[in-house]
C-alpha cells in the first residue's frame, strides 16, 4: 500500500491541488490508497452522542468522489491501543525485522 497521507492538524488541507472531500474533512486522519477505486481511511465519527474511531474502506463513484463502504470497523477510543498492539504483533509475526 502506497500513497499514504497522514493528517497534520496544523497543516493546510489542500495537498497539491487535490480537492477531494477528505482533504477538507478534519475528521479524516489517515488516507491510504488501496487501488484506483478504493482507499482505507481512518476518521473520527460521532454516533448517538458517542465518539468513535472509524477504519473503513471508501470506494470511488462516477464523479470521482469517494463514499464510505460497508467494509470497516468503528472502535471506542479506549479500544484503539489494544488494536494497535494486535496489529504490531501481527506485523512482527509476518516480518520480525520490519515492524517497530
C-alpha positions, 0 to 999 in steps of 0.5 A, spaced: 500 500 500 502 506 497 500 513 497 499 514 504 497 521 507 497 522 514 493 528 517 497 534 520 492 538 524 496 544 523 497 543 516 493 546 510 488 541 507 489 542 500 495 537 498 497 539 491 491 541 488 487 535 490 480 537 492 477 531 494 472 531 500 477 528 505 482 533 504 477 538 507 474 533 512 478 534 519 475 528 521 479 524 516 486 522 519 489 517 515 488 516 507 491 510 504 490 508 497 488 501 496 487 501 488 484 506 483 477 505 486 478 504 493 482 507 499 482 505 507 481 511 511 481 512 518 476 518 521 473 520 527 465 519 527 460 521 532 454 516 533 448 517 538 452 522 542 458 517 542 465 518 539 468 513 535 474 511 531 472 509 524 477 504 519 473 503 513 474 502 506 471 508 501 470 506 494 470 511 488 463 513 484 462 516 477 464 523 479 470 521 482 468 522 489 469 517 494 463 514 499 464 510 505 463 502 504 460 497 508 467 494 509 470 497 516 470 497 523 468 503 528 472 502 535 471 506 542 477 510 543 479 506 549 479 500 544 484 503 539 491 501 543 489 494 544 488 494 536 494 497 535 498 492 539 494 486 535 496 489 529 504 490 531 504 483 533 501 481 527 506 485 523 512 482 527 509 475 526 509 476 518 516 480 518 520 480 525 525 485 522 520 490 519 515 492 524 517 497 530 
